[in-house]
């Protein structure tokens, strides 16, 4: 009985993974047999890191305006 439940769970899990794939829209090159790239691959060097923004932040943020800058960043983060 336990083996049957495990097998059922694995089958349902694999089925759920297969159902998560999206299908291309009609009229696309889906039937051509040629693979198409939907997004460009990103290298680790392409991803922004905090050090990329330190110089700009040091120039634009001061003790007099830090509250406004912080609120603007929070609104931007909430919008995403």
N, C-alpha and C positions, 0 to 999 in steps of 0.2 A: 504494500500500500504506500509506504513511504517513497519507494523508488518511482512509483507512478506519479505521485505528487511532484517530485523533483523533475521528472521528465516533462510533465505538463507545464510547470513553471518555466523551464528552459525553453520549451516550444513557444509559449506565449511571449516570453522575453525576446526571442529571435523574431517572432512575427511583428512585435511592436517596433523593433529596430528597422525592419524592412518596410514598414508602413510609414516611417518618418521621412522617407526620401521624397523629394518633390519631382514632378514630371515636367519636362519642358513644354512650353506653349506650342500650339499647333502652328505650322508654318516655319518652324525653326529647323536647324540642321540635325534634328534628332535621328532621323532615319537614314542619314547619309553614311553612317558608320565611322565618320571622322570625329575624334574627340574635340570638344571645344572648351576653351578656358573661360570660365565665368568670372573669375577674379584673378588679378595678378598675385603671384606669390610674394609674401613679404619676407625680407631678410631681417635678422635681429637688429641690424644697424638702421633699419627704416622705422623702427618703433620709437616714439618719443619717450624720453626718460626725464626725471626731474632736473638733472644737470643741464638739459637743453634749454630750460626756461629760467635758470638762475640769473643769468646776466640781464635779461630783459626785466625780470622782476626787481632786481636791485636798482635798475634805472627808473622804473615807473612807480614803485611802491615806496612811500616814505612814512615816517611816524605821523604825519599830518593827514594822510589819506588812506591809511591801511584799512580802516573800517569800511569805507566805501568799496575798496578793491575786494575785500573779503566778501561783502554782500554780493557783489557782481559775480564772483567766482561761485558762490553758493547757488545763485539763481541759474547760472550756466549749468552747473552740475545737476540741479533739480530738473532742468528742461530736458536733459538727456536721459 
